[in-house]
Amino acid sequence: MSRFYKTAFKTVFFFTGLKDRKAHKKNAPRLDVEVQSFSMKDGLRMNLLFSKERKEEKQPLLVDIHGGGWMYGDENLNLDFGKWFSQRGFKVALPNYSLIYDKNIKEIIHELHEQLHLLKEKAQEFRLDLDNAVLIGDSAGASLAMQLVAIDSSPKLREIYGIDRLPFLFKAVVLYHPACYPKRMRFVQWPDFMDKGARKTFLSMYCGKEKRLLSHIDFSDLTEDISSLPPLYVLTSDGDTFLKYETDYLMADLDRHHFPYVYHCVSDKSFGHVASVTNVDGKKYEDVNGQVLQFLKSAISPLEK
């Protein structure tokens, strides 16, 4: 039965990827932004984006982790989104990670760590201001972003994930339509037994053979072991019928543990899941991303704004 669900996942996300690529074609090309690509292990690549005119300037680093349900996407998925921020004062890294068909969440976290270490190695060469680094994640990428900063703040979680401290700290974290509760994901609205079967298959891929991870993947699993988080900006919308319920879970946990955050719900039912990540041109998308930009600039040091 798990083979059936895996095939269904691949089919659904294949067509989701086609839809995303079609949407990206509507964005401006932004030829003033240069893209530098780096090879990583297992065929992974990471993109680094910067304004051609400001290439030699030291600028804050923005790391953007793409979404895709942990089941599709690569370093090019958020290319237009990254270029938008590159034009506005950041050097932007777009890391990639293995999908859960091939690796479990612990291995994915290690892959992201390796790419952050590479950015530290390249900081002087590419004039990256790591003292003013910020982090963005959308959907599944938002979950990965939260896991990175949560694991970094907890010796217990670092032991469970077998990882050291991050090579640099993040001044702020932005979560676009976050999916921080993998165990509570809804895959099938009806009937219930189909949803349970899909969730069981998903979690078996997500955790792999390391069953201990199952109790340390939802954000609510992590909160008891972390002492602090960077300032957070949480973005959702009334049109996110797919995952807004997960943002509601997150708000409750953040409030319960008194973690600081800014909450922004776009009151627009036509504004769908990660709409302003896929679409960066158009007034309503620029308005939303502009507010995120102001939050990020308020978090970095005044001399580097």
N, C-alpha and C positions, 0 to 999 in steps of 0.2 A: 504493500500500500504506500510506503514511503516513496517508492519510485514514481508512483502516480503524482504525488504532491510535488516532488522535485521537478518533474516534467511540466507540471502546471505553473510552478514558480518561474521556470525558465521561459515559458511561453508568454506569460503575462508581462514579465519584465523586458522581454525582447520587444514587444509592441510598445511598452512604455518608453523604451529607449528610442524607438523610431519617432514617436510623438515628440519627445524632447528635442531630437535633432531637427525636426521640422520647425519647432518653435524657435530654436537658436538661429535659424536662417533669417528670421525677421529682425535680428539685432544688427546694429551697425558694425562694420568690420574692425574699426579702431586700429588703423594701420600705424598709429603713432606709438603703439605698445609693442615692445619686443618680447619674444618668448624664448627662454633658454630652457632646454630639456636635459635632464640628468637620468642616467641609467642606474637602476637599483637592482637588488637581488630578485631572482625568480621572474625576470622579464618585466618588472615594474618600472615605471618612469615617474619622475616628478617634474612639473613645470615651475619655472620662476619667471614672473612677469614684472616689467618695469617700463616706465616712460622712456622713450629713446632720448628725449631732450634732457631728462634729469637722471640719466643713467649713472653719472659720476657723483651724484649727490647721495649723502647718507640719509636714508629714509626709514621710517618704522616698517617693520616686517608684519605683514598680515598673512596668517596661515589659514587657508580655507579648505575644510574637509568636505568632500562631496557626499551627497546622499545617494539613494538608489536601493533602499531596502536591504542593504548589505548583499544584494544579489545582482546589481548591474552598476555600470559607471566606471570611469577612469579619470586620469589626470586632465583630460580635455572636456569633461562634462560641464564644468563651471567656468570655462574659458572666458566667455563674455562677461560673466559676473566678476571674475578676477580682473579683467581689463578695465571694467568700470571703476574699480577701486584704485587700480594702478594709475589712472588718469587724475586721481584726486589725492595724491601724496603718499601712497604706500608702494612698497615692493611686495608683491603677492606670490606666495608659494601655494601651489596646488598639488598636494601629495596624492598618491594613489595607494590602494591597498588591495590585497587579495579578496575575492568574494567567498562567501561561506560555503560554496560548493567545494572549495579547495582547501580553505584554512579556517580554523576556529577563531573566536574572538581574542583569545590570548595571543595567538600568532599575529593577528591583525594589529593589535596594540604594539607588539614588538616592531612590526614593519613601520608603523607611524613614528615610533621612537627613533628608528634608524634614519628616517628622512629628516627629523628634527636635528639629529646629530650632524647630518650632512650640511644642513643650513648653518649650523654653528661653525663648521669648518670653512664654509664659503662666505662667512659674514664679512670679512675684511675685503675679499676680492670683489664682492658685489655690493659693498657699502650698505649692509643690512644693519639697522639699529635694533639689536636684540634687547636692549634695555627698555624698548618701547614696542615689544611684540604683542600682537593681539591675535585672537583665535575666533574663527567663525565655523559653524557647522550647520548643515541643513538636513532635516529629517533624520535618517540613520547617521549621517555625518555629525549631527548635533549630539546624538547619543555618544559617538566616539569622542567628540570634543569634551563632553562632560566626564567621560571615563578617564581621559588623559589627565585632566586637572584633579579629579577626585583621587585617582590612584596615586598621583604625585604627592598628595597631601597626607597620605596614610601609610605608615610602615607596614601595617597588616595587609593592606591591599597590594602594596608593592611585592610583598612576599608571596601572596597568592598568584599574582600575575608574573612573578619572576622577573621583575624589572627594576632598574635604578631610577633615580630622580630624573626629571626632564633636564635637558641640557641648558635650558633657559626658561624663565617664568613668563607667563602671559599677564599683561596688565588688565585685560578685559576679555570676556567671552560673549559672543553673540550666537544665539540659538534660533534658527529659522525653522518654525513648525517642527519642534523637536519630537523625536521618537525614542524617549529615554527609558521605555519600559518594554523591552523585548518579550518578557513573559506575558504581558497583557495585550500583545498585538492581536487585532482582529483581522482575520484573513477572509472569512466567509460569513456573511450576515445570517444566512440560513441554509441548511439546517445546522443545528449546534454540533452534531457529531462530525460534520465536515470541517468546521472551524477547529474543533479539538484535534482532529487528525492533521490538519495543516500546521497548527501550532506545535504539535509534538514533533513533526518532521523538521520544522524550522529550528526548534531548540536543539534537536540532535545535531544539526549541522552547525549551529551557532556555537555550541559548547564542545562539539567533537567528543573525544573519549574522556575529556577532563570533567567529570561530573561535578567536581567541587565548584566549578565555575557557575553552575546553575543558581547557586545561592548568592552570587556576587555579580549580577549583570544589570538588574533594574536599578534606577537611581535610588529608589527606596531601600535597596539592599546595601547601598554604599554609604548612606547618610550617617549611620551610627559610627563609622570608622573615620570620618573626615572632620577636621577641625575648622577649616575655612575654605572659601572659594574666591576666585577673582570676582570683581563686579560683573553681573550678568545682565544681558538684555535679551528678553524672551519675546519673540515675535510669532503671532499666529493671526488667523483671520476667521471671520464668520463663514467664509466660503470654503474653509478647509474641512469639508465633511469627512475626509479620509482619516485625519489624525488629530483633530482639535481636542478630542477626549484625552489624549496623552499629555497635551499641554496643561489641561486641567489637573491631572495627577501631579505634574511637576510643580505647578503653583502651590498646591496643597503641601507638598514636601518642603518646598523652599520656605513657605510661611512657618511650618511646624518647627523648622530648625533655624529660623531667623537668618537665613542667608540673604544678602542684599541683592536686589534685582530691579530692573525696570521692565514693566510688562506693557506690551503694545499689541492690541487686537485690532486689526483692520476691519472696520465696520462696512464690509462690502461682500455680499454673497457671491459676487462674480470673481472674487479674488481667491483663487484656489490654492491648493497645496504647493508650497514653495514658488508661488507665482512670480515674485520679484527676484528670484534667483535665476529662473529660466528666462524671464523677460526683464531686460534691464532698460529698454527704451520705452518711452511712453510716460506721461506725467504721473500716473498713480504709482507706477513702479519706482520711478526716480524719487518721488516724495518719500516712499517707505525706506528706500535705501539711503536717502539723504538723512533721514532721522537716525539711522544706524551709524552713518558716517559721523554725525555730530557726537553721538555717544562715544564712539571710539576715540575721536580727537580729544574729547574731554577727559579721557582716561590716561592719555599719554602725557609725558612731561612737557611743560610749556615751551621749553626751548626747541622741542622737536616737532611741534605742531606745524 
